[in-house]
Amino acid sequence: MVTTDVLVVGGGPAGVLSAITVAKKGHSVILIDAKPYEEIGNKTCGDAINLGPLKMLDKELGIKFPHGEEVADIVDALVFQTEKVTFPLFGDGFVLNRHPYGQRLLKIAVDNGVEVRANSKAISAIVDETGIKGAVVKEKGAKEPIEIYAQITIDCSGRNYQIRKTIPSEFFPDLEKKMEKRDVAASYREIIRLKEDHPYKKKILLIYDSIIPEPGYFWIFSKGTKRLNIGIGWYLDMTVEKGMKELFREVLHKYYPPDTYEIEDKGGYTIPTRYPLMNAVADGFIAAGDSAFHVNPFSAEGHGPALSAGYYAGKVASEALKAGDIRTHQLWGYNVAVMKDFGLSHTKLQLFTEALRKVKTPGLEYLFKRKILTQDQFMTLHGGKGLGKKEIIKIIFKGFPRYDLLLNLYKIVKGVQKFNRLFERYPDTPQGFSEWQTEFMAVMSGIRDW
Ligand SMILES: Cc1cc2nc3c(=O)[nH]c(=O)nc-3n(C[C@H](O)[C@H](O)[C@H](O)COP(=O)(O)OP(=O)(O)OC[C@H]3O[C@@H](n4cnc5c(N)ncnc54)[C@H](O)[C@@H]3O)c2cc1C
């Protein structure tokens, strides 16, 4: 039998950050990953990340910003584009080479005493009504699985959410168990090398092309001189007549004809793209990163939130171990930290995703082209703030007679206000969470059933 203070399942950004943070506080940590050691941290991705989480890692843990071969380009703008409208949203970040960056983080974990077990796949949680006690783990080539017992198990297994989903439903009813199709995006991307340089230096573009079912999009991210990371994605509940790769090629060839590029790398995967789990802890358990829906539901960026959530998970786990109490109420501070950092903002961005499902790209273009919604107002709403009464009246006048669009705008404005108020009352302890969650779900279901 193997025992440790903390078992981290998954060595992506959420996992390594959890492991580093706990180990730096002097606790024993085992990190397992299904991949071989050298492949940990390598992921098919758009590779974009904004500065916020990286600044936090530097300040709190002394983890230096991406540098050298880890950086493909520095980003100064996220550009939102349809066939007829273009405007920059906000910027400041990197397009990374994820593999070397992920390997550096893994090395920091090892240097801080984390025991990494590569080629080791978690099969299920070890659990009883008193809590999660670790995981059943199968090492590649081994005849039998082993049991790893831990005081706290942190599920960072990404889209597989292998621990969370194997906790029996009768235990911990406040912990959500499912990932619905409408909350998971399928995506495919290629890294291409061009013959000529491109005009997207320092930019990442989200392109809403009407042949891609909204809120899915096509992206072009600069990987530096003559290189681009280009991809496509949409939600699993959407029926599309063409295959993803076929549609990808069709859109790509609008920008780059077949003889203008070479493919350096290609791959696809799914992304849980929804507002976060409102509770991601149970007795002896924390979920972080994709396994807890920590991906921005508008842009599908999940790398930064996974790093931040990993840090919070590690910090709270260490505090609980020091207090000698690893039950839900002691781990609750993790939920509070996530809600404060990106929980509320991601929840509000869900409103845009839902609205885009309804009004589609032509609806958006109508709003922007006729300046019914200005860039500043969009940024205000996108940033999670409400609009004043005068502004709303102006919008109603300008939007006449497209009441269908106005209704969706009204729902976004109202939704932003409702979530702001609701999250002010996010419980500091597990007491009162069930009632709060019921209220939250009533608002969220109202929005999703528009
Ligand atoms: C095509 C694509 C493009 C994307 N583009 C961007 C982007 O541009 N910017 C951005 O911020 N985000 C992007 N994302 C999302 C981002 O990649 C994820 O949100 C982020 O990697 C989540 O980190 P994580 O640690 O939670 O999970 P992951 O990075 O998925 O790591 C999970 C780890 O767990 C391991 N694992 C899984 N199951 C088990 C198991 N049973 N046992 C042991 N180990 C297991 C895996 O091997 C993996 O190493 C993209 C995702 C995809 C698929």
The ligand as an SDF file (V2000), in Angstrom:
LIG
                    3D

 53 58  0  0  0  0  0  0  0  0999 V2000
   -7.5310   22.2010  -29.1980 C   0  0  0  0  0  0  0  0  0  0  0  0
   -7.4590   22.9730  -27.9040 C   0  0  0  0  0  0  0  0  0  0  0  0
   -7.1050   24.3050  -27.9160 C   0  0  0  0  0  0  0  0  0  0  0  0
   -7.0110   25.0260  -26.7160 C   0  0  0  0  0  0  0  0  0  0  0  0
   -6.5760   26.3200  -26.7540 N   0  0  0  0  0  0  0  0  0  0  0  0
   -6.3570   26.9870  -25.5970 C   0  0  0  0  0  0  0  0  0  0  0  0
   -5.7360   28.2590  -25.6140 C   0  0  0  0  0  0  0  0  0  0  0  0
   -5.3490   28.8020  -26.6470 O   0  0  0  0  0  0  0  0  0  0  0  0
   -5.5600   28.8880  -24.4240 N   0  0  0  0  0  0  0  0  0  0  0  0
   -5.9240   28.3200  -23.2460 C   0  0  0  0  0  0  0  0  0  0  0  0
   -5.7490   28.9470  -22.1880 O   0  0  0  0  0  0  0  0  0  0  0  0
   -6.5040   27.1110  -23.2160 N   0  0  0  0  0  0  0  0  0  0  0  0
   -6.7110   26.4230  -24.3500 C   0  0  0  0  0  0  0  0  0  0  0  0
   -7.2300   25.1630  -24.3160 N   0  0  0  0  0  0  0  0  0  0  0  0
   -7.6370   24.5980  -23.0100 C   0  0  0  0  0  0  0  0  0  0  0  0
   -6.4210   24.1900  -22.1860 C   0  0  0  0  0  0  0  0  0  0  0  0
   -5.6090   23.3200  -22.9300 O   0  0  0  0  0  0  0  0  0  0  0  0
   -6.9020   23.4740  -20.9130 C   0  0  0  0  0  0  0  0  0  0  0  0
   -7.9100   24.2370  -20.3150 O   0  0  0  0  0  0  0  0  0  0  0  0
   -5.7750   23.2680  -19.9090 C   0  0  0  0  0  0  0  0  0  0  0  0
   -4.7510   22.4660  -20.4500 O   0  0  0  0  0  0  0  0  0  0  0  0
   -6.3620   22.5850  -18.6640 C   0  0  0  0  0  0  0  0  0  0  0  0
   -5.3540   22.1620  -17.8030 O   0  0  0  0  0  0  0  0  0  0  0  0
   -5.6120   20.9170  -16.8440 P   0  0  0  0  0  0  0  0  0  0  0  0
   -4.3780   20.7690  -16.0460 O   0  0  0  0  0  0  0  0  0  0  0  0
   -6.8970   21.0800  -16.1490 O   0  0  0  0  0  0  0  0  0  0  0  0
   -5.8230   19.6670  -17.8080 O   0  0  0  0  0  0  0  0  0  0  0  0
   -4.8870   19.0600  -18.9340 P   0  0  0  0  0  0  0  0  0  0  0  0
   -3.9370   20.0680  -19.4450 O   0  0  0  0  0  0  0  0  0  0  0  0
   -5.7980   18.4100  -19.8940 O   0  0  0  0  0  0  0  0  0  0  0  0
   -4.0480   17.9660  -18.1620 O   0  0  0  0  0  0  0  0  0  0  0  0
   -4.6410   16.7930  -17.6820 C   0  0  0  0  0  0  0  0  0  0  0  0
   -3.5600   15.7820  -17.4180 C   0  0  0  0  0  0  0  0  0  0  0  0
   -4.1700   14.6570  -16.7840 O   0  0  0  0  0  0  0  0  0  0  0  0
   -3.6750   13.4620  -17.3540 C   0  0  0  0  0  0  0  0  0  0  0  0
   -4.7060   12.4430  -17.1660 N   0  0  0  0  0  0  0  0  0  0  0  0
   -5.9280   12.3960  -17.7440 C   0  0  0  0  0  0  0  0  0  0  0  0
   -6.6100   11.3150  -17.2880 N   0  0  0  0  0  0  0  0  0  0  0  0
   -5.7930   10.7010  -16.3950 C   0  0  0  0  0  0  0  0  0  0  0  0
   -5.9390    9.5550  -15.5860 C   0  0  0  0  0  0  0  0  0  0  0  0
   -7.0600    8.8310  -15.5800 N   0  0  0  0  0  0  0  0  0  0  0  0
   -4.9010    9.1920  -14.7960 N   0  0  0  0  0  0  0  0  0  0  0  0
   -3.7430    9.9140  -14.7760 C   0  0  0  0  0  0  0  0  0  0  0  0
   -3.5650   11.0170  -15.5420 N   0  0  0  0  0  0  0  0  0  0  0  0
   -4.5820   11.4090  -16.3220 C   0  0  0  0  0  0  0  0  0  0  0  0
   -3.4070   13.8220  -18.8030 C   0  0  0  0  0  0  0  0  0  0  0  0
   -2.4500   12.9400  -19.3630 O   0  0  0  0  0  0  0  0  0  0  0  0
   -2.9040   15.2470  -18.6860 C   0  0  0  0  0  0  0  0  0  0  0  0
   -1.5030   15.3030  -18.5430 O   0  0  0  0  0  0  0  0  0  0  0  0
   -7.3300   24.4130  -25.4850 C   0  0  0  0  0  0  0  0  0  0  0  0
   -7.7070   23.0670  -25.4730 C   0  0  0  0  0  0  0  0  0  0  0  0
   -7.7510   22.3540  -26.6570 C   0  0  0  0  0  0  0  0  0  0  0  0
   -8.1330   20.8920  -26.6070 C   0  0  0  0  0  0  0  0  0  0  0  0
  1  2  1  0
  2  3  1  0
  2 52  2  0
  3  4  2  0
  4  5  1  0
  4 50  1  0
  5  6  2  0
  6  7  1  0
  6 13  1  0
  7  8  2  0
  7  9  1  0
  9 10  1  0
 10 11  2  0
 10 12  1  0
 12 13  2  0
 13 14  1  0
 14 15  1  0
 14 50  1  0
 15 16  1  0
 16 17  1  0
 16 18  1  0
 18 19  1  0
 18 20  1  0
 20 21  1  0
 20 22  1  0
 22 23  1  0
 23 24  1  0
 24 25  2  0
 24 26  1  0
 24 27  1  0
 27 28  1  0
 28 29  2  0
 28 30  1  0
 28 31  1  0
 31 32  1  0
 32 33  1  0
 33 34  1  0
 33 48  1  0
 34 35  1  0
 35 36  1  0
 35 46  1  0
 36 37  1  0
 36 45  1  0
 37 38  2  0
 38 39  1  0
 39 40  1  0
 39 45  2  0
 40 41  1  0
 40 42  2  0
 42 43  1  0
 43 44  2  0
 44 45  1  0
 46 47  1  0
 46 48  1  0
 48 49  1  0
 50 51  2  0
 51 52  1  0
 52 53  1  0
M  END
$$$$
